C-alpha cells in the first residue's frame, strides 16, 4: 500500500494526541460495520500489507494489540489516509 502524502498536523486533528483503542479506530474507518467486525477488518488490512505491518511493528505494534499509540496512529493514517478519505 502506498504512503499517503497528507501532512502530520491534519492527521493529529483526526485523532487527538492520546492512546486510542483499536476498536475505537476501527469504528472510525468502518462506520458501517459493528465494532467487532470493524476491528477484524482493520486487522485484516494491517496483516495483509507487510510494509504497513513492519512499519507499525517498528513503532511498537504487536499481535493482539488493543491500543494504538499516537505514533502508530500517524503510521496508520499515513498509509490509509484519514477515516474520511479511506475507502476499503
PLY file of the C-alpha trace (Angstrom):
ply
format ascii 1.0
element vertex 88
property float x
property float y
property float z
element edge 87
property int vertex1
property int vertex2
end_header
0.00 0.00 0.00
1.29 3.46 -0.80
2.08 6.03 1.82
-0.48 8.85 1.89
1.17 12.25 1.47
-1.04 14.27 3.84
0.82 16.28 6.45
1.05 15.18 10.05
-0.74 18.16 11.57
-4.02 17.27 9.84
-3.64 13.66 11.00
-3.34 14.83 14.59
-6.61 16.73 14.19
-8.36 13.47 13.19
-7.06 11.51 16.18
-6.21 13.70 19.19
-2.79 13.06 20.74
-3.57 10.19 23.11
-3.75 6.40 23.10
-6.80 5.11 21.19
-8.35 1.65 21.48
-8.15 -0.43 18.29
-11.94 -0.79 18.33
-12.35 2.99 18.56
-10.13 3.50 15.50
-11.83 0.65 13.61
-15.26 2.24 14.11
-13.92 5.45 12.55
-12.60 3.59 9.48
-15.57 1.21 9.19
-18.66 3.07 10.48
-20.99 0.76 8.53
-19.78 -2.34 10.45
-20.25 -3.40 14.05
-17.28 -2.57 16.31
-16.10 -6.21 16.35
-16.40 -6.60 12.57
-14.66 -3.26 12.04
-11.80 -4.37 14.28
-11.41 -7.59 12.29
-11.49 -5.65 9.01
-8.82 -3.22 10.25
-6.60 -6.08 11.43
-7.02 -7.81 8.04
-5.78 -4.67 6.33
-2.83 -4.37 8.71
-1.80 -8.02 8.40
-2.46 -8.05 4.65
0.09 -5.29 4.00
3.59 -6.34 5.06
5.02 -2.84 4.63
2.35 -1.35 6.90
2.75 -4.17 9.43
6.55 -3.80 9.54
6.30 -0.04 9.98
3.75 -0.43 12.78
5.99 -3.03 14.46
8.88 -0.55 14.33
6.65 1.71 16.41
5.80 -0.98 18.97
2.82 -2.76 17.43
2.45 -6.41 18.44
-0.03 -9.17 17.68
-3.15 -8.82 19.81
-2.52 -5.13 20.42
-5.57 -3.47 21.96
-4.44 0.14 21.67
-2.67 2.39 19.19
-0.17 4.98 20.40
-0.07 8.38 18.68
3.00 7.22 16.70
1.12 4.12 15.49
-1.87 6.26 14.50
0.42 8.51 12.48
1.70 5.43 10.63
-1.83 4.13 10.10
-3.13 7.43 8.73
-0.01 7.82 6.57
-0.84 4.50 4.87
-4.65 4.54 4.90
-5.41 8.25 4.97
-7.90 9.70 7.40
-11.12 7.78 8.07
-12.95 10.31 5.88
-10.55 9.66 2.96
-10.45 5.89 3.40
-12.33 3.60 1.06
-11.96 -0.16 1.63
0 1
1 2
2 3
3 4
4 5
5 6
6 7
7 8
8 9
9 10
10 11
11 12
12 13
13 14
14 15
15 16
16 17
17 18
18 19
19 20
20 21
21 22
22 23
23 24
24 25
25 26
26 27
27 28
28 29
29 30
30 31
31 32
32 33
33 34
34 35
35 36
36 37
37 38
38 39
39 40
40 41
41 42
42 43
43 44
44 45
45 46
46 47
47 48
48 49
49 50
50 51
51 52
52 53
53 54
54 55
55 56
56 57
57 58
58 59
59 60
60 61
61 62
62 63
63 64
64 65
65 66
66 67
67 68
68 69
69 70
70 71
71 72
72 73
73 74
74 75
75 76
76 77
77 78
78 79
79 80
80 81
81 82
82 83
83 84
84 85
85 86
86 87
